[in-house]
């Protein structure tokens, strides 16, 4: 006689379909046991986020290129019967306009032949473009060096043009001069920090300054909130309601109600009931004695 199977019919069977499904599920798993089909190498390099130094140098390059077409030096002359205006941009291009008797306007653009303007502009733009590239590949030292050279040349061009117009009453600096001055100073500061500490040092300083500013702001908000809060007064009881906050006077022991034993109150009631049944007897009736 064979014993019954206590565990039921749960033994694996040699089913070809189950073996095929298990083989496909095993082959679908990524190599190396990494979930989600991720590759062992991680994210590709092209997916890396662009850091802030790239945006800084790219912005300096674009701003330098756009503002190079503005006037560096401008002049305006009045000669009684009319006026004349002249301007030079960073590419050595001179634009002039004159008006006679307030009725006729003539304008033109002439090649001033300033090769130094073109050389300075092209060299500065090339250095800024190279600094942008090395900032993208995360070479902080070389990025800082190229940025320092570009900012130095840009600042030198600004200073040279300023000395050229000193002592001239009708010449003054234009918008292109002021913008290049600001761009060169900003690029010089960023490049100096990149050369000294790298992007990690700059980020650490920025985070420390931001945390200090946030802590100071939170302290000011807490002080303002504490000053605005008035001291809370205890709630006064309404008329006709007991004051639960005031201390209750203690009653003397003689006035305190004593707790009675419930069995003591049951004896008089039982005695009255017996007297009502036997009105001729003062006490409880005794049963007659048997002969």
C-alpha positions, 0 to 999 in steps of 0.5 A: 500500500503506497502512502499518500503524497502529503505535500500535494502535486507541487513537484516540478514537471519536465515541461518543455514550455516552462524550460523555454520561458525560464531560458528566455527570462535568464537571457533577458537579464542584463550582464553583470547583474545590473538592473534596468539594462544599464551598462557597466560604464555608466552614463555616456560622457555626452550626457554630462551636464555642462558646468557653470564655467562653460556658460561663463566663458561662452557668455563672455565670448558672445558679449565680446563679439556683439559689443565689438560693433558698438562705438568705442570712441565717438566725437561730436563737433558743432561748427555754427552752421551744422554739426558732425558726428563720428564713431569708431568700433572695435573693428576699426570701422569709422562712421560719420554723419554731418548736417548743414544748416539743419536741412541736409544730412549725409552719412557714410562708413569708411575704412579707418585702416586700424589693423590693431583693432582687428588684431586685438578683437580676433585674438581676444575672441580666439582666446575666449573660445579656447577657454570655453572648450577647456572649461567643457573638458574640465581642465581648470588650470588651462582654462584659467590661464587662457581666461587670464590672457584674454581678459588681460588683452581686452583690458589692455585694449580698453586702457590704450583707447582711453589714453588716445582720447585723453586731452581731446575735448570733443572725443569721449568713450562710447558704449562699446568701451564701457561694456568691454571694460565690464566684460574684461573685469568679470572674466579676469575675476573668474579666471583668477579663481579658476586658476587658484582653486579650480571650480571646486574651490569656487563652488565651495566659497559660493556655497559657504556664502549662500549658507551664511546668507540663509542663516542670517535671513532665518535669524532675522525672520525669527527675531521679527516673529518673536517681536510681533508675538504679544504675551498671551494672557490667561483666558478669563472665565465667562459669567456663570462658568467656574474658573477652572484655572483658579485654585480650588479651596480645600474643604475642611474634614468636618464639611467633607461628605462621608461615604456611607456603607450601602449595607447600613442603609439596607437594615432600616428598610428591612426592619420597616418591612418586617413591622408592616407584616406583623404590626402587633410586635415591636420586633421581628416575629418568632415562629411558634414552637412545635410540640 
